[in-house]
Amino acid sequence: MDYVFSYSPYHLFIYHVLVMEEMEKRGYNVSVEWKDKNYRGRTAEKYDNLKEEIVDSPIYKEHDIEYLDDCIENLRNKDIHLEV
């Protein structure tokens, strides 16, 4: 995932929002501080008003159909089978 460093930190925040939404759909409790675009965890210094951007879909251009196929294959190798 080194490619995430080629993008602004805001892209990672938006990706993280998608993950948090899915976690909440599955019944997990997400700490409210993670929903703040400036929060970076307990030990990292907060961003000083991280600049918001318009983010396309997919958030990372690397997340194309080939990437999806690789992810599904990786899961199959772990005996996890998804219908897509």
KEMIVEX-299863 format. One record per atom (N, C-alpha, C): chain; atom name; x, y, z. Coordinates in steps of 0.02 Angstrom, whole numbers, plus 32768, in hexadecimal, padded with zeros to 4 digits. Example, Ala and Ser with C-alpha at 12.3 -4.5 7.8 and 13.67 -1.06 7.14 Angstrom:
{r A,N,{8294,7EE4,8186}},
{r A,CA,{8267,7F1F,8186}},
{r A,C,{8294,7F5B,8186}},
{r A,N,{8282,7F90,8162}},
{r A,CA,{82AC,7FCB,8165}},
{r A,C,{8285,8002,818A}},
END
This chain:
{r A,N,{8029,7FC4,8000}},
{r A,CA,{8000,8000,8000}},
{r A,C,{802B,803F,8000}},
{r A,N,{8068,803A,7FEB}},
{r A,CA,{8093,8075,7FE9}},
{r A,C,{8076,80AC,7FBD}},
{r A,N,{804C,8099,7F8C}},
{r A,CA,{8032,80CB,7F5F}},
{r A,C,{8007,80FF,7F83}},
{r A,N,{7FEC,80F0,7FBD}},
{r A,CA,{7FC3,8121,7FE0}},
{r A,C,{7FEA,8161,7FEF}},
{r A,N,{802C,815B,7FF3}},
{r A,CA,{8056,8195,8002}},
{r A,C,{8060,81C1,7FC4}},
{r A,N,{8047,81AA,7F8B}},
{r A,CA,{8049,81D3,7F4E}},
{r A,C,{800D,8202,7F4B}},
{r A,N,{7FDE,81FA,7F78}},
{r A,CA,{7FA2,8222,7F7B}},
{r A,C,{7FA2,824D,7FB9}},
{r A,N,{7F75,827E,7FBB}},
{r A,CA,{7F70,82A7,7FF7}},
{r A,C,{7F53,827D,8030}},
{r A,N,{7F63,828F,806D}},
{r A,CA,{7F48,826A,80A7}},
{r A,C,{7EFB,826A,80A8}},
{r A,N,{7EDC,8299,8087}},
{r A,CA,{7E93,829C,8086}},
{r A,C,{7E76,825E,8063}},
{r A,N,{7E98,8245,8030}},
{r A,CA,{7E81,8208,800E}},
{r A,C,{7E7E,81CE,8040}},
{r A,N,{7EB0,81C7,8069}},
{r A,CA,{7EB1,8191,809A}},
{r A,C,{7E78,819A,80CC}},
{r A,N,{7E6A,81D8,80E0}},
{r A,CA,{7E33,81E4,810D}},
{r A,C,{7DF1,81CE,80ED}},
{r A,N,{7DE5,81DF,80AE}},
{r A,CA,{7DA8,81CD,808C}},
{r A,C,{7DA2,8181,8087}},
{r A,N,{7DDA,8160,8077}},
{r A,CA,{7DDA,8116,8075}},
{r A,C,{7DC8,80FA,80BA}},
{r A,N,{7DE5,8118,80ED}},
{r A,CA,{7DD9,8103,8131}},
{r A,C,{7D8F,810C,8144}},
{r A,N,{7D6F,8141,812C}},
{r A,CA,{7D28,814C,8138}},
{r A,C,{7CFF,8111,811D}},
{r A,N,{7D10,80FA,80E0}},
{r A,CA,{7CED,80C1,80C4}},
{r A,C,{7CF4,8083,80F0}},
{r A,N,{7D30,8078,8109}},
{r A,CA,{7D3D,803F,8135}},
{r A,C,{7D14,8045,8175}},
{r A,N,{7D13,8081,8192}},
{r A,CA,{7CEE,808B,81D0}},
{r A,C,{7CA3,8081,81C5}},
{r A,N,{7C89,8098,818D}},
{r A,CA,{7C42,808E,817E}},
{r A,C,{7C31,8044,8179}},
{r A,N,{7C5C,801E,8159}},
{r A,CA,{7C51,7FD6,8153}},
{r A,C,{7C55,7FB5,8198}},
{r A,N,{7C85,7FCA,81C0}},
{r A,CA,{7C8A,7FAE,8204}},
{r A,C,{7C4A,7FBB,822B}},
{r A,N,{7C2F,7FF7,8227}},
{r A,CA,{7BF2,8008,824B}},
{r A,C,{7BB7,7FDF,8232}},
{r A,N,{7BB3,7FD4,81F0}},
{r A,CA,{7B7E,7FA9,81D5}},
{r A,C,{7B81,7F63,81F2}},
{r A,N,{7BBD,7F4D,8203}},
{r A,CA,{7BC6,7F0A,821E}},
{r A,C,{7BC2,7F08,826A}},
{r A,N,{7BB0,7F40,8289}},
{r A,CA,{7BA4,7F41,82D1}},
{r A,C,{7BDF,7F57,82FC}},
{r A,N,{7C16,7F6C,82DD}},
{r A,CA,{7C4F,7F83,8304}},
{r A,C,{7C45,7FCB,8319}},
{r A,N,{7C61,7FDE,8351}},
{r A,CA,{7C60,8023,8368}},
{r A,C,{7CA1,8044,8354}},
{r A,N,{7C9B,807A,832F}},
{r A,CA,{7CD6,80A0,8319}},
{r A,C,{7CDD,80DD,8346}},
{r A,N,{7D18,80E7,8362}},
{r A,CA,{7D24,8121,838D}},
{r A,C,{7D1A,8161,8365}},
{r A,N,{7CF7,818F,8382}},
{r A,CA,{7CE3,81CC,835F}},
{r A,C,{7D20,81F5,8348}},
{r A,N,{7D58,81F2,836C}},
{r A,CA,{7D92,8219,8359}},
{r A,C,{7DAC,8206,8314}},
{r A,N,{7DA2,81C7,82FE}},
{r A,CA,{7DB9,81B2,82BD}},
{r A,C,{7D91,81D1,8283}},
{r A,N,{7D59,81EE,8293}},
{r A,CA,{7D30,820E,8260}},
{r A,C,{7D45,8256,8254}},
{r A,N,{7D76,826D,8279}},
{r A,CA,{7D93,82B0,8271}},
{r A,C,{7DCC,82AB,823E}},
{r A,N,{7DC8,82D0,8208}},
{r A,CA,{7DFB,82CC,81D3}},
{r A,C,{7E40,82DF,81EC}},
{r A,N,{7E45,8300,8223}},
{r A,CA,{7E86,8316,823E}},
{r A,C,{7EA5,82E6,826F}},
{r A,N,{7E7E,82B5,8286}},
{r A,CA,{7E96,8286,82B9}},
{r A,C,{7EC4,8253,8298}},
{r A,N,{7EFC,8244,82BA}},
{r A,CA,{7F2D,8215,829F}},
{r A,C,{7F41,81E1,82D2}},
{r A,N,{7F17,81D5,8302}},
{r A,CA,{7F27,81A4,8336}},
{r A,C,{7F40,81C6,8375}},
{r A,N,{7F4D,819C,83A6}},
{r A,CA,{7F60,81B6,83E8}},
{r A,C,{7FA5,81D5,83EA}},
{r A,N,{7FD2,81BC,83C0}},
{r A,CA,{8018,81D4,83C7}},
{r A,C,{802D,8205,8390}},
{r A,N,{800B,8205,8357}},
{r A,CA,{801D,8233,8321}},
{r A,C,{7FFB,8276,832B}},
{r A,N,{801E,82AA,8319}},
{r A,CA,{8002,82ED,831F}},
{r A,C,{7FC9,82F6,82ED}},
{r A,N,{7F93,8316,8304}},
{r A,CA,{7F5A,8322,82D8}},
{r A,C,{7F6F,834F,829E}},
{r A,N,{7F4D,8348,8266}},
{r A,CA,{7F56,8377,822F}},
{r A,C,{7F38,83BA,8244}},
{r A,N,{7F54,83EF,8229}},
{r A,CA,{7F3A,8432,8234}},
{r A,C,{7F0A,8442,81FB}},
{r A,N,{7ECC,842C,8203}},
{r A,CA,{7E97,8437,81D1}},
{r A,C,{7EAA,841A,818D}},
{r A,N,{7EAE,83D8,818A}},
{r A,CA,{7EBE,83B4,814C}},
{r A,C,{7E91,83CC,8114}},
{r A,N,{7EAF,83DF,80DD}},
{r A,CA,{7E8A,83FB,80A4}},
{r A,C,{7E5C,83C6,8085}},
{r A,N,{7E1C,83D5,8081}},
{r A,CA,{7DEC,83A9,8061}},
{r A,C,{7DF3,83AE,8015}},
{r A,N,{7DE7,8377,7FF3}},
{r A,CA,{7DEC,8375,7FAA}},
{r A,C,{7DB1,834E,7F8E}},
{r A,N,{7DA5,8358,7F4F}},
{r A,CA,{7D75,832D,7F2C}},
{r A,C,{7D9B,82EE,7F1A}},
{r A,N,{7D7F,82B5,7F2E}},
{r A,CA,{7DA1,8275,7F24}},
{r A,C,{7D76,824B,7EF5}},
{r A,N,{7D95,8234,7EBF}},
{r A,CA,{7D72,820B,7E8E}},
{r A,C,{7D67,81C4,7EA7}},
{r A,N,{7D43,819F,7E80}},
{r A,CA,{7D3A,8158,7E8E}},
{r A,C,{7D57,8130,7E54}},
{r A,N,{7D82,8102,7E61}},
{r A,CA,{7D99,80ED,7EA3}},
{r A,C,{7DC7,8122,7EC3}},
{r A,N,{7DCC,8120,7F04}},
{r A,CA,{7DF4,8151,7F28}},
{r A,C,{7E3C,814E,7F10}},
{r A,N,{7E56,8111,7F08}},
{r A,CA,{7E99,8107,7EEE}},
{r A,C,{7E93,80E7,7EA9}},
{r A,N,{7EB1,8106,7E77}},
{r A,CA,{7EAB,80EC,7E33}},
{r A,C,{7EC6,80A5,7E2D}},
{r A,N,{7EF1,8091,7E5C}},
{r A,CA,{7F0C,804D,7E5D}},
{r A,C,{7ED6,8019,7E6C}},
{r A,N,{7E9F,802F,7E88}},
{r A,CA,{7E69,8000,7E9A}},
{r A,C,{7E3C,7FF4,7E5D}},
{r A,N,{7E58,7FD4,7E2C}},
{r A,CA,{7E35,7FC5,7DEE}},
{r A,C,{7E1C,7F7C,7DEF}},
{r A,N,{7E02,7F65,7DB7}},
{r A,CA,{7DE6,7F21,7DB4}},
{r A,C,{7E1D,7EEC,7DC0}},
{r A,N,{7E59,7EF9,7DA9}},
{r A,CA,{7E90,7ECA,7DB4}},
{r A,C,{7EA0,7EC5,7DFF}},
{r A,N,{7E9F,7EFD,7E21}},
{r A,CA,{7EAB,7EFE,7E69}},
{r A,C,{7E74,7ED7,7E8D}},
{r A,N,{7E35,7EE2,7E79}},
{r A,CA,{7DFE,7EBD,7E96}},
{r A,C,{7E06,7E72,7E8C}},
{r A,N,{7E18,7E5E,7E4F}},
{r A,CA,{7E24,7E17,7E41}},
{r A,C,{7E5A,7DFA,7E6E}},
{r A,N,{7E90,7E20,7E77}},
{r A,CA,{7EC6,7E0A,7EA3}},
{r A,C,{7EAE,7E02,7EEB}},
{r A,N,{7E86,7E31,7F02}},
{r A,CA,{7E6C,7E2D,7F46}},
{r A,C,{7E3F,7DF0,7F4F}},
{r A,N,{7E13,7DE4,7F1F}},
{r A,CA,{7DE6,7DAB,7F23}},
{r A,C,{7E0E,7D69,7F22}},
{r A,N,{7E40,7D67,7EF8}},
{r A,CA,{7E6A,7D2B,7EF5}},
{r A,C,{7E8F,7D21,7F37}},
{r A,N,{7EA8,7D56,7F54}},
{r A,CA,{7ECA,7D52,7F94}},
{r A,C,{7E9A,7D36,7FC9}},
{r A,N,{7E5C,7D4C,7FC9}},
{r A,CA,{7E2B,7D31,7FF9}},
{r A,C,{7E1C,7CE8,7FEB}},
{r A,N,{7E16,7CD5,7FAB}},
{r A,CA,{7E0A,7C8F,7F99}},
{r A,C,{7E41,7C62,7FB4}},
{r A,N,{7E7F,7C7B,7FAF}},
{r A,CA,{7EB8,7C55,7FC8}},
{r A,C,{7EB6,7C4C,8014}},
{r A,N,{7E8E,7C76,8035}},
{r A,CA,{7E84,7C70,807D}},
{r A,C,{7E42,7C4D,808D}},
{r A,N,{7E25,7C2D,8059}},
{r A,CA,{7DE7,7C08,805E}},
{r A,C,{7DAC,7C35,8070}},
{r A,N,{7DAE,7C73,8058}},
{r A,CA,{7D76,7CA2,805F}},
{r A,C,{7D5A,7CAD,8019}},
{r A,N,{7D1B,7C9C,800F}},
{r A,CA,{7CFE,7C9F,7FCC}},
{r A,C,{7CC6,7CD3,7FCB}},
{r A,N,{7CCE,7D05,7F9F}},
{r A,CA,{7C9D,7D3B,7F99}},
{r A,C,{7C7A,7D36,7F55}},
{r A,N,{7C3B,7D48,7F55}},
{r A,CA,{7C16,7D4F,7F17}},
{r A,C,{7C16,7D99,7F04}},
{r A,N,{7C32,7DA9,7ECA}},
{r A,CA,{7C32,7DEE,7EB3}},
{r A,C,{7C15,7DF3,7E6D}},
END
